[in-house]
């Protein structure tokens, strides 16, 4: 474990509650930096496996630039793998088929195996339908042979999951949960954002649109480089709360909004683990909300004990990487108890921003233009307040902004579908708070 990064946990909160107050909010910032004295954060000795899943349904040949670009992108990803990393390529249509190796299994990356995989990729043809669950099931079977370590998949599709039921896909996602991380990409504009988001969310990966197939190579390279940069396979946030407390939610809020509450795995009385996937040198932020019974003025309570852990095998102790406390203290000083912590306010706003965009776009699709206008107008206000310039510019492709401060907008009549889908897929990506932010917000205001 010599190349494991050094982890730190920092808690941002206003611990002071008014008399009768129950709800405690905290932002848990986790940072992993290259171990002291390490030359670089490249985990060359970390065991890893990679499965690349390419949609080869019939629509990938309309236009055929999609399949050609996907093949080129897969080759770039294979070239980006470290020597020794075990990998495979799957072709997905009504069923999942092995592209490389020929028989179900994984091959160690080497000059020879990379060349063989590229030759096999050149033979891909587009035909048939789309059954994404079967593709993921085969990937899971391949990862079973990897015997631990980092397990990462890339899934590329251009269409909707039409050849299996939603229940069949859900069953596969339930089975694959926690077994590997999967980054999902939609090429073109004929796929469903909500469908790919559900897959990426279940498998702790990212989702994005590559509207122009020409962008696939750079995207596949970036995803593979990020996967190769991880050095700790399975990290979890372990949260302990007092017997009388109730954990309301645990959400990732940076680099994107992901609700982890439903992923809790009980580990001990009053404690549960929330899986965070693999880590390299990076930082992520989490929003924890705990409900506690009201205490007397002056009383201080540990509302939650947060630890970053690498869970052990059954019967083994978990390795604790870092920890921090979420506190609650009751006060009759109104100035103390009504002040909202800057980072809590910021990320609460960005979680609302993601919801406003997704609800607004869905309402627009459903023909409910009043709701769409209201929700997207609210999104304009929130994006501006957060300093989320990327989302602001994407919103302006979908609405005409009459007044940014009040969120007065008009829906654009003709919107490029790729722009709409880009706003939808990236709605949950967040930015850090502005530097030197001062907070005047009080509970009960705004």
VENGI-V879930 format. One record per run of one state. SS is the DSSP state (2 for helix, 1 for strand, 0 for the rest). FROM is the first residue (numbers start at 1). TO is the last residue. If there is no record, write none. Layout:
ss=SS from=FROM to=TO
ss=SS from=FROM to=TO
This chain:
ss=0 from=1 to=5
ss=1 from=6 to=12
ss=0 from=13 to=15
ss=1 from=16 to=17
ss=0 from=18 to=22
ss=1 from=23 to=33
ss=0 from=34 to=47
ss=1 from=48 to=55
ss=0 from=56 to=57
ss=2 from=58 to=61
ss=0 from=62 to=64
ss=2 from=65 to=80
ss=0 from=81 to=85
ss=1 from=86 to=92
ss=0 from=93 to=95
ss=1 from=96 to=100
ss=0 from=101 to=106
ss=1 from=107 to=108
ss=0 from=109 to=110
ss=2 from=111 to=121
ss=0 from=122 to=131
ss=2 from=132 to=144
ss=0 from=145 to=149
ss=1 from=150 to=157
ss=0 from=158 to=165
ss=2 from=166 to=176
ss=0 from=177 to=180
ss=1 from=181 to=187
ss=0 from=188 to=192
ss=2 from=193 to=202
ss=0 from=203 to=206
ss=1 from=207 to=210
ss=0 from=211 to=212
ss=2 from=213 to=228
ss=0 from=229 to=231
ss=1 from=232 to=240
ss=0 from=241 to=245
ss=1 from=246 to=254
ss=0 from=255 to=255
ss=1 from=256 to=256
ss=0 from=257 to=257
ss=1 from=258 to=259
ss=0 from=260 to=260
ss=2 from=261 to=263
ss=0 from=264 to=264
ss=1 from=265 to=268
ss=0 from=269 to=270
ss=1 from=271 to=279
ss=0 from=280 to=281
ss=1 from=282 to=291
ss=0 from=292 to=299
ss=1 from=300 to=310
ss=0 from=311 to=318
ss=1 from=319 to=330
ss=0 from=331 to=333
ss=2 from=334 to=338
ss=1 from=339 to=339
ss=0 from=340 to=341
ss=2 from=342 to=365
ss=0 from=366 to=368
ss=2 from=369 to=386
ss=0 from=387 to=388
ss=2 from=389 to=395
ss=0 from=396 to=398
ss=1 from=399 to=403
ss=0 from=404 to=407
ss=1 from=408 to=411
ss=0 from=412 to=416
ss=2 from=417 to=426
ss=0 from=427 to=428
ss=1 from=429 to=429
ss=0 from=430 to=441
ss=1 from=442 to=442
ss=0 from=443 to=446
